[in-house]
């Protein structure tokens, strides 16, 4: 079951990341908006709270990378407990 959670989280992260890139850069004719990363926020908790410590120009990149930490934790749990 842990592997299913890992795959679901990974797919949700990939979808949120695609929506973030489309909304941030205005791809495919969409408007640029400040809420482009709204789907990344819940996936990156609690690491997104550390984003404020970095300079503001790095915030979008750190927001996009925060869920990777949770994905790595899930992967490590799969390696440890999945067998």
N, C-alpha and C positions, 0 to 999 in steps of 0.2 A: 504494500500500500504506500510505503514511503517513496518508492520510485514513481508512482502515479502522481503524488504530490509534487515531486521534483519536476516532472514533465509538465504538469499543469502550470506550475509557477514559472517555469522557463518559457512556455508559450505565452503566458500572460505578460511576462516581461518583454518578450520580443514584440508583441502587439503594441504594448504601451510605448516602447522605444520607437517603433515605426510611426505611431501617431505623434510622438514628441518631435521627431525629425521633420515630419510633414508640416506640423503647426509652427515650428520654430523658423524654418527656412522658407515657408510659403510654397512648398512644392505642389504640383498638380493643380495650380490655380487657386489653392486655398489661401485664406488671409492669415497673416501672421497674428498670433494672439498670445497674450500673457498666460493663458491657461493651457498651453500646449503640453505641459508636463504634469497635468493634474492626475493622470492615471499612474504615473511613476511614484507619486507620493506614498500611497499606501503600501506599495511593494518595497519601498526603501526604508520604511520605519524599522528601527530607531536611528539608522545611520544618517538620515536626512537632517536630523537635528544638529549634526556636526558641521553641516555645510556652511553655517553662519560664521564659522571660525576662519574660513578661507576668504580671500579677496573676492569681491562681487563678480568680477569677470569670469571666475571659474565656477560659479554657482550652477549654470546649466549643465556643464560637463560632470560635475559632482552629483547632481541630481540624477543624471542618466546612469552613473556608475554605482550609486548606492544600492540598488537591488542586486548587484553582482555579489555583494558581501553575503546577503541572505541566500542567494543561490549557491554560493560556495559552502555555506554552513549546511544547507540541505544536502548537497552532494557529499560532504564529509560524513553526515549522519547516515546516508545510504551506504557508504563504504564501511562504516563501523558496525551498523546495526542491520544492514540489509541481508546479511547472510545467514 
